[in-house]
Amino acid sequence: MSAENPSPADADAALLRAAIACADRARQVAEEGGHGVTAETWATAAAELSLAAKGVAVPLPARPGK
């Protein structure tokens, strides 16, 4: 399909890539001792993107400080 109208599979793959990138960023912030709210923001974005993709789950980092 065209870039303007991606196939459902292409859209799900793009959502998955974005979710993984957000989860990686959340993990990086948490490991570097960054602000908890920053890590949680990235983790929330990853969760929302993964839920948008059909049947996709992305492992999220533990909540910093917990």
Secondary structure, DSSP 8 states (H G I E B T S, - for coil): --SSS--HHHHHHHHHHHHHHHHHHHHHHHHTT--HHHHHHHHHHHHHHHHHSTT--------TT-
